[in-house]
Amino acid sequence: MKIGQRLDIVNISKYYGDFKVLDSINLVCEPGEFVTILGSSGSGKTTLLKVIAGFESNSDGSIHINNESIAKRKAYERNIGMLFQNYALFPHMTVEENVAYPLKLRKVPKKEIKERVENILNVVKLNNMGKRYPKQLSGGQQQRVALARAIVYNPPLLLLDEPLGALDMNLRHNMQFEIKRITKELGITTISVTHDQEEAFAMSDKICIMSDGKVQQFASPEEIYERPSNRFVAEFMGTTNIIGIKDITYIKKDNNHTLIKGITEISEAPMELLAETKYIKTDIKEALFTLRPESIRLASEKSYNNEFTVKLEESVYLGERVKIKATALNKLLNINLNVNEFRNLENTDKVKLVFAPEDIAVIYDK
Ligand code: ADP
């Protein structure tokens, strides 16, 4: 049985005194979707989670689970599953007793409790650990017990607040995989909060990037990485170059693509960018575009457009890749080349580079 339900967050705002901590948030999570709210510290992520859970009230807007407003429901009546970083298990109860606890509270018959606990311990792969006490388990196992306890009563929604924050790197990666597997297996709609980009990419169907209490972009991980909607998102998602382009002309290339020609900050010669037409504003003559360090290559004899010359400033070896800083005209660029490409450059400081017109994303804010 798939238990996940649809969540609609409609125009949610919240003030602490005069301070607007959430600013007209709109999000839709489809049944069974895994959505991550990603943002730096202080962006309002935890407050949003608390508003959904019912621990904090919103000043404006509404929240609906399966198209039904939950405004009048208190936190415990919302029946939402929660897993936080400090998932306190009851130390004096066995694994089974811990997991059975929410079912007992809900007065589920004993026989059914037994079945459901067994079932969920199977899902989290702890079926032979039911009689142990929390202190007899590893950190990762304890966390799986906490997860089992959060989902054993089939909540319509699971909220995770930095649940992996306290775990070491290896365990973190394992648990990312496990949590994703378990939530997908049960089809549970999940909202997770993190400041860790890699975790967001590893786990999510959709990512909501927040800053200053606002949603900056809500889309699939691929879309956010490849088509950031503004400068903030582009800079937040890993190292990139943000380059100005002016005197733009737009030429329709085919049904879906537009060729953009203009003068960029990195070359005196005009350059060509290729973008999906739906992202283009043909009345605007100046824009920015993002160019990822790994999309920049050494120019070969064959390349002709989008060549530009850089002066190498510094380089750092990272095993197979070399991370380079270089200037084109006066613009400092981040470039990644593979080691073999880089070896050919020894004893030169001026290098011709190139990028493919389609390896960019156009953004229109400054
Ligand atoms: P995040 O989870 O993204 O780190 P929070 O939602 O915890 O951000 O906080 C967002 C902003 O709201 C921060 O500037 C924080 O200082 C402020 N804030 C959080 N809780 C309260 C509160 N109870 N009273 C006043 N300000 C608060």
Boltz pocket constraint, residues with backbone or C-beta under 6 A from the ligand:
constraints:
  - pocket:
      binder: B
      contacts: [[A, 16], [A, 21], [A, 39], [A, 40], [A, 41], [A, 42], [A, 43], [A, 44], [A, 45], [A, 46], [A, 47], [A, 48]]
      max_distance: 6.0
